[in-house]
Amino acid sequence: MRLLVASNRLPVTVERTKDAFRFKESMGGLVSGLSAYLDSLKGRLRDGEAADYTWVGWPGMSIPEALESDVESKLLQNCRAWPVFLPEDLMDSFYHGFCNKTIWPLFHYFTQHVFLEEACWNSYVEVNRRFLKAILEVYQEGDMIWVQDYHLMLLPKLLREHLRNAPIGFFLHIPFPSFETFRILPRKWSARILEGLLGADLIGFHTYSYSRYFLRCVLRILGHEHQMGRFVLDDHIAEVRAFPMGIDFRKYHEASKSPLVVEEATRFKEVIGDCRTILSIDRLDYTKGIVNRLQAFEMFLEQHPKWQKRVVLAVVVVPSRVAVEQYSDMKCKIDELVGRINGRFGTIGWTPVIYQYRFLPFCPLVALYSASDVALVTPLRDGMNLIAKEYVASKPDKEGVLILSETAGAYKELAEALIVNPNSKEEIVEALREALEMPKAEQRRRNELMQNRLIRYDVVRWAKEFIEKIQSIKVLERRFNSRLLSPQIQEEILRRYHQAQKRVIFLDYDGTLVPFAPTPEAARPTDELLQLLYRLGMNTKNDVVIVSGRDKQTLLSWFGSLPIGLVAEHGVWIREKNAEFRLIKPLNNAWKGEVGEILEKFVDSLPGSFSEEKEYSLVWHYRQVTDLEAVSMLVSEFLDTIQGFAANLDLQALPGNKVTEIRNAGVDKGAAGLEWMANRNYDFILAVGDDWTDEDLFSVLPSTAFSIKVGLSRAYGSRALYSTQSYKEVLELLRGLTESELEPR
C-alpha cells in the first residue's frame, strides 16, 4: 500500500536561486511529525526498499509554467513529493484570505477577526479542486489518501466522487469549534465544509471535545445522526474519532543529552547566572496568548518582589503571517510590553525579559527547553500544542515545571502540569509562584508520569493507529457492501420466486414503497404503485401484504380495492384479501386520554411537531422539526416521563423514523407476520422495510426468507439479510417480479 499525504505545504519548500531551484526543509509540527512516521516505515521494510509514499502539496512559491515540469520531476525523484502549482493571486486569496482570515480565527473562537468574503471562499473551493486534480494525476489503485488540516476540508468529498472505494482519511490539526461559533459561517459554506469532511472514511481530531462539536454541527446543519461516532452514508461509512497527536519523544529526549545541546544549554545558563528561567516560545499569533503571558509576568513581579533579580522570562517569538494586520499589531504590542517590563523592573545587572523575534533551529531549541526551569505554555486556544510535549520530553533529569493552558488540546494528556485558565492573569501568577517553589522531588514525580505517557503514545503510534483505523473501516465497509442488493442477489430472488408455488411478500409502506413526506397524508400512493401492487396481488401464487404503522381507515381508503392483505398500526389490525379488519388480540385503549395529555404538552414544546391518534396508538411526528438536538432531548424526556405509564398499563413506546409511537405491548409487525404465516406453508417469503419496527418482522422469518432493509444508514445492525439504498430499488425489484411472471386470475 502506498500512502498519499495531502497538505497545504510540501515537507520541502522550493526556493529560486540565480541559476536553479533548491529545496529547503519546511518548518512545523505536521511536517516533523509525519516525517517521523514515514521514516519509521523504513525500519519495517527490507534492506534497500524505500517507504512507499508520496506527499502532495504546494511547493512554497509560484513556479513559472515553463519550469513546472522540471520542478515536478525533481521533487518526485528527490523528495517523493508531488507539487500543486498555484498562481500567486489565487494562493494569496486562499491562504491569507479564507484560511487565515476566516477559518483560523473562527475555529479558534476569535470571532471578532473573522472575515467573510465570497471571493476568498471561491478561491478556497478552487484550490481544493486543484489538489483533487493533482492527486488524481498520481493516484494508483490501492493507494491510501490522508488529507491534512483545515486548508483542505472540501477535498475528501471531491476525492470520494472520483475514487469511490479509495481509503480516505482526514485529520484536523486545529480545534473544531462549537456549533454556535461554526454557524457564523454562511450556511452554504458550513454545509459544504461538513459534507467535504464526511467524504473521508475517518475524520480525526486531537480531542474528544472537538469530535463532539463536529458531530453536533453535522446533526444541526446536515441532519445526519450518528451511531457512536459512525455515519453510514450512501456510498461509504465515515467515522469520527479522537487521536491526540504525539511527538518524536526519543528525538527530543536523546538530543537533550547530546554534547552539542548540553554545551548550548550551559552557555545559556552562564548568561542567565543565578536566575531561574521561565520559557515562553511561540509562533506570532493572537491565539497563543503571548500578550496575556507578558502581562501576567509583570503582575508576578509586582506581587512577588522577592523574585525580582532572581527570575528571567525568556520570550522567543517566531515570525508568522506578517502580512495579516492583526499579527503586525500584536507584534507592536509585544514589543511595547517587553520594553515596559524591562524599563519598570530591570537593572544594570538584570534584564527581566530576554526577547528574541526569530526562528530557533532544533539544537538551540532543545537547549533552551533543557535549560529552562519553567515552561509557560498558555495559548488562548490551541488544537494540541506540541511545545508542551517537547519541553517535557527534553528533561532527561525530569526536573522542570510545565504550566499549561486548559484550552490547549494537550492538557488532557499532561494533567500533571500546572493547569491554568489563560485568560486569568491571576491564575498564571499563582502558577508561576507554585512552579518556582515546587520541590525537585515533586517535579520529578510529575514529569516521570508525563514522560511515560508521551513515550507510549508518540507520533509514530498516532499515525499508525490512524491508518490502521482507516483499514478496519474499509473492512467493515466491504462486509456491509456484501449485503447490498446486488444484481446477483436479485437474480437469486427471481429464481426462487419462479420456483415457488406459494409466496408471501410483506411490504412496509412509508420509506419503503414511497419516499417520506412532510405530513402523513402527503405520502399517497401513485397510480403506478397501485398498478404494480395490483399486478402482484392478482397472481394466484402470491399473497401481498402491506404491513404498516398507518391506521386502518387510511390503508383501506388507499388499498382496499386491491387484491392484497393489509396490516395496520404495526400489527394491531389484520385484513386478508377481500375481508374485514380484525384485531390480532383483544386490546385496551383507555390509556390514550391520560397519555395523550402528556404527549400534547411535548408537542407544544417542539414547534413543527404534531400528534396523530389511531385507534390503539398515539404517534408523535417530528419530521418537519429542524432543531434535531431539541428533538433528541425532548423525545428522551418524553420517554422517561411515560415510563411509569408504560410499565403499569402494558404499553410500549417505540421511537421510529422521525416519529415516536405509544402502543400496546406485545403487538408488533413480528406478531402480525407470524399470524399471517400460520398454517400457510409458504415456499417463498420476501419482507421489505425501512424502520426499526420492521426488525420485529425480520426476526421471526425463517432462514429461507429474503429480508431487505431500505436505507443504508439504517441497515447497519439490522436483522435483514440484505439492504438497498432507497424505495426506488424496491420498486424496481417488484417490477422485475411482475414482468417475469404475470398470471391473471
N, C-alpha and C positions, 0 to 999 in steps of 0.2 A: 504494500500500500504506500502510495506517495501522498505526502501532506502538502496541500497548498495553503499557505498562510497569506491572508489578505489584510493589509493595514494601510493607513493613510501614508505612512512613510516606509521606505525600504530600510533594512538594517544598515545600509550604507548610503551616504549622501554623495551625489555626483558634484564635483567641482571643476570648473573650467580653468585650466591654466593657459598660458600663452600658446602652447603648442598642442595640447591634448587635454583629455579629461582624466581626472584622478578620482579615486574612490576613498572616502573617509568614513570610519565607523560612526553611525548615528548614535545620539545620546538617548537616554530614557529607560525607565524600568521595564517597559514592554519589550524593547529590543534585547536588553541584557537578560531578562527572564526567559523569553522564548529561545534565545540563543543558547542558554544553558541547557534547556531541554533538548534542543536539536543536537547539541554536542554530545549529550548523554546517549543519544541513539547510536552514535558511532561505537560506543563500548559494547553494544549488544549485537554488532554486526561482525562478520568475518573480516579478517585482516585484508586491508586494501579495498574494502567495499565502502562506498560513500553512503551516508544517510540520505534517504530519498525524500527530498522536499524541494519546493520552490516557493520563494517569497515574492508576493505581488504587491506593488505599491508605487507611490510617486517617488521619483529619484531625487527630489530636493531642489530642482531648478527646471526652468523651461529649456528644452533642448530644441535647437533649430531642426526643422523637419528633415533637412538633408543629412543630418547627423544621427537621426534617431536609430536607424538600422545598425550603425556601428556601436552606439551605446548599448543597444539592446543585446547584441551578441556578446559584448564584453561582460555585461552584468550577468548574463545567463551562464557564461562559461566560467567566470572567475568568482562569482558571488552567489550562484544559484538563485538569482533574482530576476524577476520579470517586471519591467517598468511600465507604469501607466503614465503616458505623456499627457500633460495638461497645459494649455496656454496660460500665461501669467494672469490675465484678467479673470479667467474662469477660476483659477486656483485662489485668487485673492477674494473673490465673491463667495466662494465655497468655504475656504478655511478661515480667513479673517472675518468673513461675513457671517454665514449661517452657523458654522461650527463654534466660533469663539465669541460671537455677539448674541447668539440665540441659544443654542443647546448648552454650552458651557455654563453661562450664568443661570439658566433655568434649572438645570439638573443639580446645581449647587445651591439653589434657593436664593440667589441674588437677583430677584425678580426686577429690582429697580434698574438693572443693567441690560435687561432683555430687549433685544432689537428685532422687531418683526417686519421683515421686508420681503415681498413676493419675489423680487429678482434674486435675492440670496437663496430663497427656498428653491427656485428653479435651477440655480447653479448646483445646489446640493443634489437634486434629482439627477441632473446631467452627469455629475461626477460619479455617482453611484452607477449610472448606466455605462460609463466608460470603464469602470472597474469590472463590470459584468463582461463587457467585450474583451477586455484583456485576459480575464480568467478563461473565457471560452476558447481563446487562442492557444492556451497551454494545457487545458484540461484533457485528461485521458481517462477512459473508463476505469473505475476502481479508485480514483483519487478521492481523498477526503479534503473538504474545504473548511478552513477555520477562519472566520471573519472576526476582526478585532476592532472594537471600540466604536464610539459614538459617531465617528465620521462616516461610517458605512452601514447605518441602520436600515437602509432600504435594500441593501444588497442581498440578504438571504432570500427574500421573496423573488427577486429578479432571477437569482440562480435557480430557485425551485421551479420557476416557469419554464426554464430551458433544460434543466437537469433533474427530472422528476425523482429519480431514485438515488441521486448522489447524497452521501452523508455530509451534512452541512451543520457546522457549529457556529455560535456567535458568543463572544464574551464582551461584556461592558466593563471597562476599567474605571469608570467614574460612578458616582451614586446614581440610582434611578429615583426620581422624586415621587412624592405623594401625588395622589390624584388631583387634589386641589391646586397643586403647583403645575402639574403636567397639563392640566386643562387650559392653562393660559395660552397655549398654542392654538391657532385656528383649528377647528375640528377636522378639516380635511388633511391638515398636516399631521395632527396627532394620530388619527386613524391610519394614515399611510405608514407612519413610523411603526406603530404596533403591528400592523399587517406585515410590514417588512421584516420585523424581528421574528414573527411567528412562521416565517418561511424556513427557519432553521429547525433542525431536529432537536437541538439542545441550545437553550439560551441560558448563559451563565452570568451570575452576579457575584460580587465579593461577599455579600452578607445576605442572611435570610430576610432582613427587613427590606432590602432593595428588591428582592424577588417577590416579596409580598406586595409591595407597592405596584410592581409591574402587573401582577395578576389582577389586582384591583382595577387598574386602568383598563386592562383588556376586558374585564367584566363590564365596567361602566361605559366604555366608549364603543367597544365592538360587540358586547353582549355575549361573549363566549365564556361559558362556565368551565372550570377545570376540575379534575379529579386528582387530588394530591399533587398539584403542580403539573398535571399532564392534560394536554389538549389532543383529542382525536379529531383531526381535521379531514377534509375531503380527500386530500392527496398524501397526507403523511401524519405521523404522530410528532408533536412538539412537546418537549419537557422543559420546565423551568427549575433551575437548581442553583444553590449557592456553592461556590468554590473559592474560598479565600486564597488569594494568590500569595505564594511564599517567595522566598529569596534563595539565592545560591548560598546557603548558610556556610558551607565549608570554604567557599571562596573568600568571604569576609573574615571568617574565624582564623583561617590559616594565614591570610595576608597580614592580620594584625600582629602576628608573631614573626613576620619576616624581617630581616635586618634592615631593609630599606625603610619600612614603615616604622620600626622601632626607633631608628635614627631620626626620622622626621618628627615623631611624637616627642622625642627627647628634646629636640631643638625648640619645639613649641613650648614645652614646659619651662625651659630655661628663659624664654622670653617673658612668660607669664610670671615667673618667680614663685612666690609662696601663695599666690592667689588660687582659689578654686575656680574652675572653668565651667560655665553654663554654655552649652552649644545650641545655636539656632541656625539651621541650614534649610533653605527652601528656594524653590523657583519663585521668581517675581510673579505673584498672583494674589488678587484680592481674596481668594478663598483660603489662603494659608494662614491668615491671622497674624501676620508679622507686626502690623501696627499695634494690635492689642497686646502682643507679646512685649514690645518695647515699652508700652505704657505701663504694663504690669511690672516690668523690671524697675522702672522709675519709681513706682509706688513701693516696691520692695525695699529699695534703698532709703526711701523716706521713712518707712515704718520700722525698718530694722537697721538703724545706723551702725550697729556693731559689725555689719558685713561690709561696710564701706572700706575700701582699700584691701579687702580680703577676697573679693569675688570679681570675676570678669565675665561679661556676656560676649561670646564670640559669635558675631552675626555674619553669615555668608548668604548673600542673595544672588541667585543665578539668573542672569538676564533672560527674559522671555517675553515674546509678543509685545515688543516695544511700540509696535505700530498701533496698538489698541490704546485709546485715550485713557481709560481707567488705569491702565498699567503705568503709564508715564506719570499720571497724577499720584499714584501710590508711591512710586519711586521718590518723588519730591517729598512726600510726607515722611517716608522712612529717613531720608537724608536729614530733614529738619529735626526729627525725634532724636536721632543719633547725636546730632550736634547739640541739642538742648540738654540731653542727659550728661554728655561729656562736659559741657560747659557748666552745668549745675554742680556736679559731684567730682569731676576729675581734678587731679593734682598733677604736679610736675612728674611725680613718680608713679602715677596710677591713672590709667585710662579705663573707665568702667565698661565702655562698649568698643570692642575691636570689630571694625566693619569692613567687609570686602564685597564688592559687587563684581563677581566673576564666576566662571565655571571652575570647579575643582576636579582635577584628574583623580583617578582611582586611588593611587597611593597616598597623596596628601589628604584625601577624603577619609580614608580608613585611619590614618594617623590622627586626624582631628577627632574622629569617633573614639579612638583608643585613649587619647589624652584627656578627654572631657570628663568631668565628674558628674555632670548632669546634662541630659538632652531634653530640651524644651520643644516638644512637638505638639503644637496646639492649633492645628488648622480649624477654621470655622466650619468647614465641610470638606471631607476627603473620601474618595472611593475606598481606598485601602490605606495608603501611606507606608511605603516601603522603607523610608528613612528610619522610622521607629524600629523596624525589624533589623535593619543593617546596624544600627547602633548597638542593639543587644548582642548581635552576632559578633561584633568586633571587640568583645570584652572577654578575652581568654581567662583573665583572673576573676571574672564575674563581679567586678566592682564598678559601680556607677549606678545612677538612678535615672529612669525614664519617666518623664512627665508627659502624659498623653491625653489628647482631646477625646472626649466621649463621642464626638461627631466624626471621628475617623473610623473607617471600617476595621482597622487593625485592633481597636481597643477590646473587641470580644476575645481575641486570641492572646492579648497581652494584659490580662486582667491584673497581674501583679504590679504593673506600673502604677504610678500615682495618677488617677483619672480625674480630669477637671472639665468643667464647662468652659470652653474657650472664650465665651462672651463675658465671663465673670473675671475681672481683674483681681478681685479679692480671692477667688479660689486659686488662681495662678500664684499669687503672692504667698498664700499659705502652703501651697505645694512646694514652692521654692524653699521656704523655710524648712519644711519637713525633709526635703531631699538633701539639703546641705547638712542637716543634723542627723541623718539616718545612720545608724551604726553599720560598720562594714559587714558584720555577720548577717544583718537583715538584707543588705544589698545583695550579698552572695546568694542568700536563700531565694530571693525573688528572681534574680537573673538566671539561676540554675533552672527554675521551673519554666521560665520563658524560653531559654535556650533549648531545653529538651523538646519543647513543643515545636519550635522552629526547625529543629533537626528532623523531626518526624515528618512534618508537612512542609517540605521545601518546594521550590518552584518546579522541580522535575516531577515530584509527585502530583503537584497541582495540575500540570499539563497532562500527565499520564492518566490521571483519573478522569479528566475532562474527555479525553479522546476515547478511553475505554467506555465511558458512559454513552457517547455517540454510537459506538459499535453495538452496545447492548440494546439501544433503542432501535437500531436498524434490524436486529434480530427479532425483536418484538414486533416490529412493523411487518416483517416478512411472514411471521406467524399469523398476524392479523389479516394480512392481504390474502393468505391462503384460504380464508373463509369467504372472500368476496364471491359474489355470484358470477362466476366466470362463464364463458361460452361452453366450456366442457361440462360444468355443473348443470347448466340449463339443458344441455343435450341429454344428460342423465335423467333429469326431471321429466323431459319429454318422453324418453324411452320407457321409464317406469309408468308414466301416465298412460301410454298406449297399451302396455301390457295388462293394466289393471282392469278389473270388471266392476269394481265398486269403489268410488272415490269420494272423498270429502275435502273441500277446500275452505278453510277458515280464514276470513279476511277482516282485519281491523279496518276502520273507515278513515278517520281523521289522521293525516300524515302518512297513511298507507295507500289509500286509493285516490285521495285528493290532497292538495297542499293545505297547510294550516291557513286559516283566515282570521282576521281581527276579531270577529264575533262568530259564535257557533252557527247562526242562521246563514252566514255568508258563505259557508262551505257546502253549498248544494251540489249534488252530483250533476255532471254534464250529461247531455244526451248520449255522447259517445260512451261514457262509462256505463250508463243504464243499458245501452245496447249490448255492450260487452258482457255485462252480468247476465243479461237475458240469454245470450247465446250459450254461455257456460251453463246456466241453470236448465236450459232446455235439453241438454244432453242427458239421456236416461241413465247413464252410468254415474252422473255427478250429483252430489249434494253440495251446494254452495251456501255458505253461512256467513253473514255479516255479524261479527262479534264486536260490539261497540259499547262505548260508555254513554251513547246517546239515549234519550228517553224513548219509550216505545211508540209514542204518538209521532215523533219526528221520523223514526225509521219506517213506520207504517205508511206515512204520507209520501215518503220518497221511494220506498222499495216494495210497498205492499202488493203492487200489481205484478211483480216479478216472480218467477218460479224458484225462489230461493228461501232459505231459512234466515231468521233474524234472532239475535241475542241482544237484549237491551240492558242498559245500566250495569255493564260489566258482568252480566250473568244473572241478574235478578229475574229477568223475563226471558222466556224462550218461546219462539213461534216457528213451527215447522211449516213446510210449504202448504199454502192454501188453508192454514188452520188459524186458530185464535192464539193470542199470547197467553201463557200460563206461568205462574210463579214457580221458580225452581224449588222453593220450600216456603213454608209459612214465615212471614216476616212482620216486624213491627215498625211503624214509622211515627209513633207517638213522640219520639225524642226530637223530631225536627223543629218543633216550636222553640224549645229552650236552646238547642244548639244553634238554630237559625238566628236568634237574637245576638248570640255571641259573634257569629260569623258577620252579621251586618255591621257590628262595631269595627271589625277589622277591615271590612270593605270600605267603610268611611275613612279609615286611616290610610288607605292606599289608593290615591287618585288614579283613575284609569282601570281599576279592577271592578268586577261585578260578580254577583252571585246568581246561581241557577238552581231552581228547585225541581227535582224529579220526584217520582212517586215514593221511592225508597232511598233517596240520597240527596245530599246537598253538595253543590260544586262551587268552588271559588275560582274564578277565571282571572288571570292577570297577564295575559299575553300582550296587552297593549301598554303595560306599565314600562316606562323607560328606566326608572330607577331600580336596577336589579339588586342593588345592595339592600334597599328598603324591602324588596320582595323577600329576600333571604331572611332578613331579620324578623319581619312580621309573620311570615309563614312559620318560622321556628317558634315564635311566641304563641301563635295560634295553636300549633300542635301541642305545645306544653299546656296551654290553657284547657284544652278539651281532653287532655289525657285521662283525667278522672272520670269524665263522662263516658269516654270510650271503654274504660275498664268496667264501669258499673252497668252500662247499657248494652254491652256486647257490640260495640261499634268498632269500625276500622277507619283510620284517617290515612288516605293514600295520596301522597304527592305524585303528580304525573307531569306531563309536558306542559308547563306553564299553567297548571291547574292543581288544585288540591280537592279531593273528593272525600266526603264523610259518608260511610255506608255501613250496612250491617256486616258484621264479621262472618266469615265462613262462606261468603258468596263472592265468587270471582270468575274470571274467564276460564280458569282451570277446571273449576267445578262444572261450569257450563259445557266445556269440551268433553269431560267425562260423561256427563248426562247425554250428550248428543251421540257419542261413540258407543254407548252401551248397547250390546246385542246387535250391532250392525255389521261387524266383521269387514271393515274397510281394508282393501289391499293397496290403497294409495291415499296418503294423508299429506296435505300441504297446509301450513299455517304461516301467515304473514302478519307482522305487526311492528309498530314503531315505538311503543311506550313500555314503561315498566309493568303496566297492568297486563301486557301480553306475555310477560315472563311466566305468569301463573299457567297460561295455556301451554307454553313451550315445555314447561316442567312435567306435564302429565302425558305428553305424547310418547308413543312407542319409539323404540330406537330406529325403526324403519321409516319414520316420518321425515318429511322435509320441513324444516323451520327456517324462516328468514326474518332477520331484524332489519328494519328500514332506518337509514340514517347512520353513517359511520361513527359519528360522535356518541351515539347511544348503543352501538354494538359492542363496545368494549365491556367485557364482563357478562355479556348476555348468554342465556342458555340456548339461544338459537344456534343451529349448525352453521348457517351462512348469513351474510349481510349484504346489503346493497345500499347505494348512495341515496336514492330518493324514490318517491312514489312513481316516477316516470318509468323506472326499470321494472317495477312491479306490474304496471300496466302492459309493458312490452312483453313480459313473461306470460301474462294472462292471454294476450293476443296470440302469442305463439301456441298456447294450448287450444284456443278456439280454431285457429287456422289449420292446425294439424289434424284436427278431428272435429267435425261438426255433424252431429247426429240429431236431426229433428225428431220430435215425438211423432 
